[in-house]
Amino acid sequence: MPPSVPPAPAPGRPDAGRGYTDRVAESAKTAPSGSPADGTDIAELSYEQARDELVRVVGELEQGSTTLEQSLALWERGEALARRCEQWLLGAKERLDAARNAAVSASSSPADS
């Protein structure tokens, strides 16, 4: 049995008459900076870059104007971006905790006479 071809979009849609592969290739070309289309790995993104892209991804998903395949790809990207943001925030918390502990240790040690 040959692989199924996605149904053609409704007449009047901008992607009418284009196949799945064409639509996916086009979406990759128009992907924003910091996305897989330009080769940037999520692990290389700063907190601000990951957060900004996550906001964009959520906005696109909320619009509901993407295909199922695009929505799934956006969801997966959003999950990865959220994990990256969490890594940055946990790292920042650890640094703050270490700085606080160092300050407490310094203030509780006896003063030199």
Secondary structure, DSSP 8 states (H G I E B T S, - for coil): ----------TTSTTTT--HHHHHHHHHHT--TTSGGGT--GGG--HHHHHHHHHHHHHHHHHT-S-HHHHHHHHHHHHHHHHHHHHHHHHHHHHHHHHHHHHHHHHHS----
